[in-house]
Amino acid sequence: MNTDKSLPVYHLFIPPVNLIELRRDIWSNDPVPAKLSIEKKKLDIDIVYRGSHIRGFRKKSYHVAFYKPSMYRKAKEVHLNAEYKDKSLLRNKLSLDFFADIGTLSPRSQFVFLNLNGKDEGIYLELESVDEHYLRNSNLPEGSIFYAVDGDANFSLMSDLDKEVKKSLEIGYERKCGTAQDDLYLHELIIKINTIPRADFEKEIGKYVNVEKYLRWLAGVVFTQNYDGFVHNYALYRNGETGLFEIIPWDYDATWGRDVNGKVMEEDYVGIRGFNTLTARILDIAAFRKRYQSLLKEIMNNQFNVRYMEPIIHEMHSLIKPYMPRDRYVRDNIEAFENEPNFILKYIEARAKYIRSQLHKLD
């Protein structure tokens, strides 16, 4: 990823007839051919809008699949996120980097500036795709990856959406890489989470889940206060060497004190225990609960505090600030953009205070 003090400029060319087709049905998942130039490298790509509700926003997010060459920078695809509802444009990257800092697997990202058909489009966050290439580039063992695509990825036998018994244990997930055999491992995981007797849970769950990594992920969701993060906005990775599942965050723009619409989310909105079936069962075990409590204290001392986060926030903010006047979707909100670093820092103070006040509930 780019380490310079300026943003890489991506020149995207979508032939007018293809652009009309793309805009004709924003909900279509059928990509159109286009060309992308990055640092004088010309790439043939397939492109389509990405996301669910975000497709309705003025500033679109894109899924880019490399066609010729089929791989670029050791990846077959990337995501270009508009971060349209985030007044700071920082929250997604801030969150994903935070997860990496606290010891959780997390996709890499970088800010870029997008030019579409010769006109400035704006500031985007390029996100690494979580797939087999992510594993390879991160020096991780081969394994399967499942995307949590809706609220039924709740680790339960009951549907979160229609409140009935799930018709299939794959509901809520989409296999990104792996085989049909890996589907069976996912089935086994969900069954075991829901059927291991309480007396055996502490000993048995460690045969299926990397509990330490799960608790670090849980802490990350609780600190950033991603309400959807417990049953959505994640990927499951089954490490092919250990056979254990780990969890990877995804789409974390509704965090650090603002919800999906950019409105204020009070610091006590998400409880210290979070939710979903696996979380509830893990925190039912005293030893796991004490380890989680210890992790919360450790992270507040080391990462989730103003001293640590302030230079990170201001460096990101300063990096993209010069490009704000060229982003036609956000340039009229520069005053709000300027105020967001202080808003986020105040959230960190308030959220940490709230979490400290709740630590006794984990005794």
Sequence and secondary structure as in RCSB ss.txt:
>XXXX:A:sequence
MNTDKSLPVYHLFIPPVNLIELRRDIWSNDPVPAKLSIEKKKLDIDIVYRGSHIRGFRKKSYHVAFYKPSMYRKA
KEVHLNAEYKDKSLLRNKLSLDFFADIGTLSPRSQFVFLNLNGKDEGIYLELESVDEHYLRNSNLPEGSIFYAVD
GDANFSLMSDLDKEVKKSLEIGYERKCGTAQDDLYLHELIIKINTIPRADFEKEIGKYVNVEKYLRWLAGVVFTQ
NYDGFVHNYALYRNGETGLFEIIPWDYDATWGRDVNGKVMEEDYVGIRGFNTLTARILDIAAFRKRYQSLLKEIM
NNQFNVRYMEPIIHEMHSLIKPYMPRDRYVRDNIEAFENEPNFILKYIEARAKYIRSQLHKLD
>XXXX:A:secstr
   SSS  EEEEE  HHHHHHHHH TT    EEEEEEETTEEEEEEEEE  SGGGGSSS  EEEEEEESS BTTB
SEEEEE  TT SSS HHHHHHHHHHHTT     EEEEEEEETTEEEEEEEEEE  SHHHHHHTT   EEEEEE S
TT SSSSB TTTSSB S TTTTEEEEES HHHHHHHHHHHHHHHHS HHHHHHHGGGTB HHHHHHHHHHHHHHT
 GGGGTSSEEEEEETTT  EEEEE    S TTB TTS B  TTSS TT  SHHHHHHTTSHHHHHHHHHHHHHHH
HHTSSHHHHHHHHHHHHHHHGGGGGG TTTGGGHHHHHHHHHHHHHHHHHHHHHHHHHGGGG 
